[in-house]
Amino acid sequence: MEPSTETEVKGDAATGASENSKTETAMPAVLQKRYDWYQTDTQVVIAIMIKKANKDEVKVDYTERAVSATVKLPGSSSEFSLELDLAHPIVPDKSITKVLGSKIELKMKKAEGLRWNKLEGDDPLASKAAAATTDSSAHKYPSSSHYTRNWDKVAKDVDKMEQEDKKEGDAAVNDLFQKNISGR
């Protein structure tokens, strides 16, 4: 299985050249890679770095071994497209999409409790790593620290903080003054 196109903004974002000559558009270098990913024991999360995306203009399709996302870029007629052939299976029914002010999160439930070494393509090392860590006393992540961190809890805390969307700068100071004045 060959990995599919990582990112596409009406053409190949890496070169700015279009695969279809009818829609040839020069793309700025800024659009080369607009996503990142991380994983927990139960989920793989892809963060697409597009700010202020309209929830109605985000389309994501999950299948067992692939994810496809298309986002209309705010203030533009261009679209961002992400097509990935995943390295391992996911549970499409338990995968969710969150459109936040600063990014779009694709949270995919892992079908197997494997640690993924890469997001797409073939990943034969992941199954070997899972077999080696079946002992419950083994550390899940190599570390010299004796303290273990619950990364699922950290991810939940970050999500909670993003939802609160606290004001910054002058807006925060003005809000504080308003609360103090109305309380008297």
Accessible surface in RSA format (square Angstrom, percent):
REM  Atomic radii and reference values for relative SASA: ProtOr
REM  Chains: A
REM  Algorithm: Lee & Richards
REM  Probe-radius: 1.40
REM  Slices: 20
REM RES _ NUM      All-atoms   Total-Side   Main-Chain    Non-polar    All polar
REM                ABS   REL    ABS   REL    ABS   REL    ABS   REL    ABS   REL
RES MET A   1   133.25  69.0  69.03  45.7  64.22 152.9  81.06  68.9  52.19  69.1
RES GLU A   2   147.75  84.8 133.69 101.1  14.06  33.5  47.15  91.2 100.59  82.1
RES PRO A   3    71.81  52.3  55.31  50.4  16.50  60.0  55.32  45.7  16.50 102.5
RES SER A   4    38.60  32.6  23.77  31.7  14.83  34.2  32.24  68.7   6.36   8.9
RES THR A   5    55.20  39.3  42.45  43.0  12.75  30.4  24.87  33.4  30.33  45.9
RES GLU A   6    84.84  48.7  80.02  60.5   4.82  11.5  19.92  38.5  64.93  53.0
RES THR A   7    10.74   7.6   7.06   7.2   3.68   8.8   1.05   1.4   9.69  14.6
RES GLU A   8    56.25  32.3  56.17  42.5   0.08   0.2   4.12   8.0  52.13  42.6
RES VAL A   9     0.39   0.3   0.39   0.4   0.00   0.0   0.39   0.3   0.00   0.0
RES LYS A  10    91.25  44.5  79.55  48.8  11.70  27.9  43.02  38.7  48.23  51.4
RES GLY A  11     4.60   5.7   0.00   N/A   4.60   5.7   3.24   8.9   1.36   3.1
RES ASP A  12    45.57  31.9  45.53  45.3   0.04   0.1   9.43  22.2  36.14  36.0
RES ALA A  13     3.75   3.5   0.08   0.1   3.68   8.4   0.08   0.1   3.68   9.7
RES ALA A  14    70.00  64.4  50.28  77.6  19.73  44.9  50.39  71.0  19.61  51.9
RES THR A  15   101.57  72.2  63.67  64.5  37.90  90.3  70.21  94.3  31.37  47.4
RES GLY A  16    13.79  17.0   0.00   N/A  13.79  17.0   7.58  20.8   6.21  13.9
RES ALA A  17    54.87  50.4  49.77  76.8   5.09  11.6  54.10  76.2   0.77   2.0
RES SER A  18    22.43  19.0   1.66   2.2  20.76  47.8   0.81   1.7  21.62  30.3
RES GLU A  19   134.83  77.4  94.59  71.6  40.24  95.8  52.89 102.3  81.94  66.9
RES ASN A  20    79.12  54.6  73.88  71.4   5.24  12.6  27.03  65.0  52.09  50.3
RES SER A  21    94.82  80.1  73.50  98.1  21.32  49.1  45.24  96.3  49.58  69.5
RES LYS A  22   187.81  91.6 149.28  91.6  38.53  91.7 101.68  91.5  86.13  91.7
RES THR A  23    68.22  48.5  60.45  61.3   7.77  18.5  59.71  80.2   8.51  12.9
RES GLU A  24   124.55  71.5  96.10  72.7  28.45  67.7  25.18  48.7  99.37  81.1
RES THR A  25    53.32  37.9  48.10  48.8   5.22  12.4  39.43  53.0  13.89  21.0
RES ALA A  26    94.80  87.2  69.34 107.0  25.46  57.9  73.05 102.9  21.75  57.6
RES MET A  27    30.46  15.8   8.75   5.8  21.71  51.7   9.49   8.1  20.97  27.8
RES PRO A  28    78.10  56.9  65.29  59.5  12.81  46.6  77.18  63.7   0.92   5.7
RES ALA A  29    76.73  70.5  56.66  87.4  20.07  45.7  62.15  87.5  14.58  38.6
RES VAL A  30   127.76  84.1 106.60  96.5  21.16  51.0 115.42 100.3  12.34  33.5
RES LEU A  31    19.18  10.7  19.18  13.7   0.00   0.0  19.18  13.5   0.00   0.0
RES GLN A  32    93.11  52.1  84.21  61.5   8.89  21.2  16.75  35.7  76.35  57.9
RES LYS A  33   132.60  64.7 106.53  65.4  26.07  62.1  58.49  52.6  74.11  78.9
RES ARG A  34    41.65  17.5  39.49  20.1   2.16   5.1   9.13  12.5  32.52  19.7
RES TYR A  35    13.95   6.5   8.62   4.9   5.33  13.9   2.12   1.6  11.82  14.6
RES ASP A  36    76.91  53.9  76.67  76.3   0.24   0.6  14.75  34.7  62.16  62.0
RES TRP A  37    68.58  27.5  51.66  25.0  16.92  39.7  29.02  15.5  39.56  64.2
RES TYR A  38    90.50  42.3  84.58  48.1   5.92  15.4  81.82  61.5   8.68  10.7
RES GLN A  39    24.09  13.5   9.59   7.0  14.51  34.5   4.41   9.4  19.68  14.9
RES THR A  40     5.97   4.2   4.56   4.6   1.41   3.4   4.69   6.3   1.29   1.9
RES ASP A  41    61.69  43.2  50.08  49.8  11.60  27.4  26.56  62.5  35.13  35.0
RES THR A  42    63.48  45.2  60.90  61.7   2.58   6.2  50.79  68.2  12.69  19.2
RES GLN A  43    49.67  27.8  49.67  36.3   0.00   0.0   4.58   9.7  45.09  34.2
RES VAL A  44     0.00   0.0   0.00   0.0   0.00   0.0   0.00   0.0   0.00   0.0
RES VAL A  45     1.08   0.7   1.08   1.0   0.00   0.0   1.08   0.9   0.00   0.0
RES ILE A  46     0.00   0.0   0.00   0.0   0.00   0.0   0.00   0.0   0.00   0.0
RES ALA A  47     5.85   5.4   5.85   9.0   0.00   0.0   5.85   8.2   0.00   0.0
RES ILE A  48     0.12   0.1   0.12   0.1   0.00   0.0   0.12   0.1   0.00   0.0
RES MET A  49    91.43  47.3  81.34  53.8  10.10  24.0  69.07  58.7  22.36  29.6
RES ILE A  50     2.44   1.4   2.11   1.6   0.33   0.8   2.44   1.8   0.00   0.0
RES LYS A  51   145.53  71.0 135.85  83.4   9.68  23.0  78.52  70.7  67.01  71.4
RES LYS A  52   167.42  81.7 148.48  91.1  18.94  45.1  98.61  88.8  68.81  73.3
RES ALA A  53    11.99  11.0   0.11   0.2  11.88  27.0   0.11   0.2  11.88  31.5
RES ASN A  54    75.55  52.1  65.57  63.4   9.98  24.0  23.44  56.4  52.10  50.4
RES LYS A  55   158.17  77.2 146.71  90.0  11.47  27.3  89.49  80.6  68.68  73.2
RES ASP A  56   108.14  75.7  95.94  95.5  12.20  28.8  30.52  71.8  77.62  77.4
RES GLU A  57    66.28  38.1  58.05  43.9   8.23  19.6  22.10  42.7  44.18  36.1
RES VAL A  58    16.72  11.0   2.18   2.0  14.54  35.0   2.18   1.9  14.54  39.4
RES LYS A  59   128.72  62.8 124.18  76.2   4.55  10.8  98.58  88.7  30.14  32.1
RES VAL A  60    30.71  20.2   3.59   3.2  27.13  65.4   3.59   3.1  27.13  73.6
RES ASP A  61    97.31  68.2  92.90  92.5   4.42  10.4  23.32  54.9  73.99  73.8
RES TYR A  62    39.00  18.2  18.43  10.5  20.58  53.5  18.43  13.8  20.58  25.4
RES THR A  63    74.48  53.0  71.47  72.5   3.01   7.2  70.20  94.3   4.28   6.5
RES GLU A  64   103.12  59.2  99.07  74.9   4.05   9.6  25.04  48.4  78.07  63.7
RES ARG A  65    83.29  35.0  80.54  41.1   2.75   6.5  33.84  46.3  49.45  30.0
RES ALA A  66    30.43  28.0  30.13  46.5   0.29   0.7  30.28  42.6   0.15   0.4
RES VAL A  67     2.41   1.6   0.46   0.4   1.95   4.7   1.22   1.1   1.19   3.2
RES SER A  68    30.24  25.6  29.20  39.0   1.04   2.4  16.50  35.1  13.74  19.2
RES ALA A  69     0.66   0.6   0.22   0.3   0.44   1.0   0.42   0.6   0.24   0.6
RES THR A  70    39.45  28.1  38.83  39.4   0.62   1.5  20.98  28.2  18.47  27.9
RES VAL A  71     0.23   0.1   0.23   0.2   0.00   0.0   0.23   0.2   0.00   0.0
RES LYS A  72    70.16  34.2  68.59  42.1   1.58   3.8  47.77  43.0  22.39  23.9
RES LEU A  73    17.87  10.0  17.87  12.8   0.00   0.0  17.87  12.6   0.00   0.0
RES PRO A  74    60.57  44.1  32.32  29.5  28.26 102.7  41.61  34.4  18.96 117.8
RES GLY A  75    92.40 114.0   0.00   N/A  92.40 114.0  46.54 127.7  45.86 102.7
RES SER A  76    44.48  37.6  29.07  38.8  15.42  35.5  31.02  66.1  13.46  18.9
RES SER A  77    93.50  79.0  78.40 104.6  15.10  34.8  46.52  99.1  46.98  65.8
RES SER A  78    24.74  20.9  23.66  31.6   1.08   2.5   3.31   7.0  21.44  30.0
RES GLU A  79    75.49  43.3  74.78  56.6   0.71   1.7  10.51  20.3  64.98  53.1
RES PHE A  80     0.00   0.0   0.00   0.0   0.00   0.0   0.00   0.0   0.00   0.0
RES SER A  81    23.84  20.1  22.88  30.5   0.96   2.2  13.22  28.1  10.62  14.9
RES LEU A  82     0.54   0.3   0.26   0.2   0.29   0.7   0.26   0.2   0.29   0.8
RES GLU A  83    69.19  39.7  68.65  51.9   0.54   1.3  31.26  60.5  37.93  31.0
RES LEU A  84     1.94   1.1   0.00   0.0   1.94   4.9   0.16   0.1   1.78   4.8
RES ASP A  85    35.74  25.0  35.74  35.6   0.00   0.0   1.21   2.9  34.53  34.4
RES LEU A  86     0.00   0.0   0.00   0.0   0.00   0.0   0.00   0.0   0.00   0.0
RES ALA A  87     3.79   3.5   0.00   0.0   3.79   8.6   0.00   0.0   3.79  10.0
RES HIS A  88    15.38   8.4  15.38  10.7   0.00   0.0   8.38   8.6   7.00   8.2
RES PRO A  89    18.85  13.7  18.01  16.4   0.85   3.1  18.01  14.9   0.85   5.3
RES ILE A  90     2.69   1.5   0.00   0.0   2.69   6.5   0.00   0.0   2.69   7.3
RES VAL A  91    48.35  31.8  47.05  42.6   1.31   3.1  48.35  42.0   0.00   0.0
RES PRO A  92    45.99  33.5  38.26  34.9   7.74  28.1  38.45  31.7   7.54  46.9
RES ASP A  93   142.25  99.6 106.09 105.6  36.16  85.5  33.88  79.7 108.36 108.1
RES LYS A  94   133.36  65.1 116.50  71.5  16.85  40.1  67.03  60.3  66.33  70.7
RES SER A  95    12.67  10.7   0.00   0.0  12.67  29.2   0.00   0.0  12.67  17.7
RES ILE A  96    87.03  49.5  83.02  61.9   4.01   9.7  87.03  62.7   0.00   0.0
RES THR A  97    51.15  36.4  22.17  22.5  28.99  69.1  18.80  25.3  32.36  48.9
RES LYS A  98    50.65  24.7  46.72  28.7   3.93   9.4  37.69  33.9  12.96  13.8
RES VAL A  99    40.81  26.9  11.48  10.4  29.33  70.7  11.48  10.0  29.33  79.6
RES LEU A 100    32.74  18.2  25.90  18.5   6.84  17.2  31.52  22.1   1.21   3.3
RES GLY A 101    48.21  59.4   0.00   N/A  48.21  59.4  32.97  90.5  15.23  34.1
RES SER A 102    57.97  49.0  49.52  66.1   8.46  19.5  39.56  84.2  18.41  25.8
RES LYS A 103    31.91  15.6  31.91  19.6   0.00   0.0   6.93   6.2  24.98  26.6
RES ILE A 104     0.00   0.0   0.00   0.0   0.00   0.0   0.00   0.0   0.00   0.0
RES GLU A 105     1.52   0.9   1.52   1.1   0.00   0.0   0.00   0.0   1.52   1.2
RES LEU A 106     0.00   0.0   0.00   0.0   0.00   0.0   0.00   0.0   0.00   0.0
RES LYS A 107    17.18   8.4  17.18  10.5   0.00   0.0   3.21   2.9  13.98  14.9
RES MET A 108     0.00   0.0   0.00   0.0   0.00   0.0   0.00   0.0   0.00   0.0
RES LYS A 109    69.62  34.0  69.57  42.7   0.06   0.1  39.77  35.8  29.86  31.8
RES LYS A 110    13.07   6.4   4.74   2.9   8.33  19.8   1.62   1.5  11.46  12.2
RES ALA A 111    51.54  47.4  18.78  29.0  32.76  74.5  20.35  28.7  31.19  82.6
RES GLU A 112    81.91  47.0  73.29  55.4   8.62  20.5  37.55  72.6  44.36  36.2
RES GLY A 113    74.15  91.4   0.00   N/A  74.15  91.4  30.02  82.4  44.13  98.8
RES LEU A 114    23.59  13.1  22.59  16.2   0.99   2.5  23.31  16.4   0.28   0.8
RES ARG A 115   107.50  45.1 103.02  52.5   4.48  10.7  38.81  53.0  68.69  41.6
RES TRP A 116     6.28   2.5   1.39   0.7   4.89  11.5   0.00   0.0   6.28  10.2
RES ASN A 117    79.75  55.0  48.20  46.6  31.55  76.0  21.84  52.6  57.90  56.0
RES LYS A 118    94.51  46.1  92.84  57.0   1.66   4.0  51.10  46.0  43.41  46.2
RES LEU A 119     9.16   5.1   6.56   4.7   2.59   6.5   6.56   4.6   2.59   7.0
RES GLU A 120    21.36  12.3  17.32  13.1   4.04   9.6  13.84  26.8   7.51   6.1
RES GLY A 121     2.59   3.2   0.00   N/A   2.59   3.2   2.38   6.5   0.20   0.5
RES ASP A 122    84.38  59.1  77.22  76.9   7.16  16.9  29.57  69.6  54.81  54.7
RES ASP A 123    11.91   8.3   2.83   2.8   9.08  21.5   0.99   2.3  10.92  10.9
RES PRO A 124    90.86  66.2  78.49  71.5  12.37  45.0  89.26  73.7   1.60   9.9
RES LEU A 125   107.61  59.9 106.18  76.0   1.43   3.6 106.18  74.6   1.43   3.8
RES ALA A 126     0.00   0.0   0.00   0.0   0.00   0.0   0.00   0.0   0.00   0.0
RES SER A 127    62.57  52.9  56.60  75.5   5.97  13.8  39.61  84.3  22.96  32.2
RES LYS A 128   140.63  68.6 131.80  80.9   8.83  21.0  88.05  79.2  52.59  56.0
RES ALA A 129    40.56  37.3  31.49  48.6   9.07  20.6  39.72  55.9   0.84   2.2
RES ALA A 130    25.44  23.4  15.65  24.1   9.79  22.3  20.86  29.4   4.57  12.1
RES ALA A 131    70.15  64.5  51.53  79.5  18.61  42.3  56.95  80.2  13.19  34.9
RES ALA A 132    81.77  75.2  46.35  71.5  35.43  80.6  58.04  81.7  23.73  62.9
RES THR A 133    70.43  50.1  53.99  54.7  16.44  39.2  38.38  51.5  32.05  48.5
RES THR A 134   113.27  80.6  80.79  81.9  32.48  77.4  63.29  85.0  49.98  75.6
RES ASP A 135    86.27  60.4  75.60  75.2  10.67  25.2  35.28  83.0  50.99  50.8
RES SER A 136   117.07  98.9  78.53 104.8  38.53  88.8  56.93 121.2  60.14  84.3
RES SER A 137    93.43  78.9  60.08  80.2  33.35  76.8  54.58 116.2  38.85  54.4
RES ALA A 138    44.75  41.1  23.81  36.7  20.94  47.6  33.53  47.2  11.22  29.7
RES HIS A 139   101.71  55.6  83.28  57.9  18.43  47.2  56.44  58.2  45.27  52.7
RES LYS A 140   143.02  69.8 123.28  75.6  19.74  47.0  85.09  76.6  57.93  61.7
RES TYR A 141    65.95  30.8  60.87  34.6   5.07  13.2  55.22  41.5  10.72  13.2
RES PRO A 142   134.67  98.1 104.81  95.5  29.86 108.5 113.93  94.1  20.74 128.9
RES SER A 143    68.69  58.0  33.85  45.2  34.84  80.3  34.30  73.1  34.39  48.2
RES SER A 144   116.79  98.7  81.98 109.4  34.82  80.2  56.89 121.2  59.90  83.9
RES SER A 145    54.53  46.1  42.14  56.2  12.39  28.5  38.37  81.7  16.16  22.6
RES HIS A 146   175.65  96.0 149.02 103.6  26.63  68.1 105.95 109.2  69.70  81.1
RES TYR A 147   153.58  71.7 135.85  77.3  17.72  46.1 103.92  78.1  49.65  61.2
RES THR A 148    98.50  70.1  81.72  82.8  16.77  40.0  53.65  72.1  44.85  67.8
RES ARG A 149   124.95  52.5 106.15  54.1  18.80  44.8  15.05  20.6 109.90  66.6
RES ASN A 150    91.96  63.4  76.77  74.2  15.18  36.6  33.12  79.7  58.83  56.9
RES TRP A 151   115.89  46.5 110.68  53.6   5.21  12.2  96.78  51.6  19.11  31.0
RES ASP A 152    46.70  32.7  43.24  43.0   3.46   8.2  18.63  43.9  28.06  28.0
RES LYS A 153   119.86  58.5 117.83  72.3   2.03   4.8  85.33  76.8  34.53  36.8
RES VAL A 154    52.59  34.6  51.91  47.0   0.69   1.7  52.58  45.7   0.02   0.0
RES ALA A 155    20.29  18.7  13.90  21.5   6.39  14.5  19.47  27.4   0.82   2.2
RES LYS A 156   145.42  70.9 139.90  85.8   5.51  13.1  85.43  76.9  59.99  63.9
RES ASP A 157    60.33  42.3  58.87  58.6   1.47   3.5  21.25  50.0  39.08  39.0
RES VAL A 158    64.80  42.6  64.76  58.6   0.03   0.1  64.76  56.3   0.03   0.1
RES ASP A 159    14.58  10.2  13.49  13.4   1.09   2.6   8.64  20.3   5.94   5.9
RES LYS A 160   130.29  63.6 127.81  78.4   2.48   5.9  72.60  65.3  57.69  61.4
RES MET A 161   130.02  67.3 121.12  80.2   8.90  21.2  93.32  79.3  36.71  48.6
RES GLU A 162    48.36  27.8  35.94  27.2  12.42  29.6  29.54  57.1  18.82  15.4
RES GLN A 163   118.05  66.0  87.06  63.6  30.99  73.8  33.11  70.5  84.94  64.4
RES GLU A 164    91.68  52.6  62.91  47.6  28.77  68.5  37.07  71.7  54.61  44.6
RES ASP A 165   110.22  77.2  90.52  90.1  19.70  46.6  25.25  59.4  84.98  84.7
RES LYS A 166   159.36  77.7 134.12  82.3  25.24  60.1  86.16  77.6  73.20  78.0
RES LYS A 167   125.68  61.3 103.46  63.5  22.22  52.9  69.07  62.2  56.61  60.3
RES GLU A 168   148.80  85.4 131.52  99.5  17.27  41.1  49.33  95.4  99.47  81.2
RES GLY A 169    55.25  68.1   0.00   N/A  55.25  68.1  44.01 120.8  11.25  25.2
RES ASP A 170   118.78  83.2 112.58 112.1   6.20  14.7  30.23  71.1  88.56  88.3
RES ALA A 171    49.47  45.5  39.37  60.8  10.10  23.0  45.23  63.7   4.24  11.2
RES ALA A 172    37.49  34.5  29.93  46.2   7.56  17.2  32.40  45.6   5.09  13.5
RES VAL A 173    74.38  48.9  73.08  66.2   1.30   3.1  74.33  64.6   0.05   0.1
RES ASN A 174    86.85  59.9  85.79  82.9   1.06   2.5  21.27  51.2  65.58  63.4
RES ASP A 175    45.32  31.7  41.38  41.2   3.94   9.3   5.26  12.4  40.06  40.0
RES LEU A 176   102.16  56.9  99.78  71.4   2.38   6.0 101.74  71.4   0.42   1.1
RES PHE A 177   112.09  56.1 112.09  69.4   0.00   0.0 112.09  68.0   0.00   0.0
RES GLN A 178   115.58  64.6 113.53  83.0   2.05   4.9  35.50  75.6  80.08  60.7
RES LYS A 179   135.21  66.0 124.12  76.2  11.09  26.4  75.88  68.3  59.34  63.2
RES ASN A 180    73.93  51.0  68.03  65.7   5.90  14.2  16.25  39.1  57.69  55.8
RES ILE A 181   122.27  69.6 112.61  83.9   9.67  23.3 114.81  82.7   7.47  20.3
RES SER A 182    94.76  80.1  58.28  77.8  36.48  84.0  51.75 110.2  43.01  60.3
RES GLY A 183    69.24  85.4   0.00   N/A  69.24  85.4  34.77  95.4  34.47  77.2
RES ARG A 184   241.89 101.6 175.78  89.6  66.11 157.4  86.97 118.9 154.93  93.9
END  Absolute sums over single chains surface
CHAIN  1 A    12306.0       9986.6       2319.4       6737.5       5568.5
END  Absolute sums over all chains
TOTAL         12306.0       9986.6       2319.4       6737.5       5568.5
